[in-house]
Amino acid sequence: MAPRELTKGERLLIERRRRDCNQRTAALLRGVSQSRYQAWELDKEDGAPDVPIGKLKPHERCFLARRRAGGTREWLAGELRCSKRWVTLMERGEVACDRLTAFWES
């Protein structure tokens, strides 16, 4: 999954996660309401800025794969036989995400 294959909403989401901020803060930084920002992230409203994000990191690709699949962290933890917390840490890049990468590549 290359950055150019991402929707505008996915790019906004990745940018926000990299900044480690919530939607309210991201909306304030963009000068829009939180509801508009949320709609942009969900690709439910036009007008979202086209944010350059550069190369995706492995944990970001795994996070987006789960999001696109409509899966929850709880579901994925069950599939991987690990804790929800461990999935969260892998998807944030705080621990190695080899298990996630292998899961999404299979």
Secondary structure, DSSP 8 states (H G I E B T S, - for coil): --GGGS-HHHHHHHHHHHHT--HHHHHHHHTS-HHHHHHHHTT-SS--------S--HHHHHHHHHHHHT--HHHHHHHHTS-HHHHHHHHHTSS--HHHHHHHH-
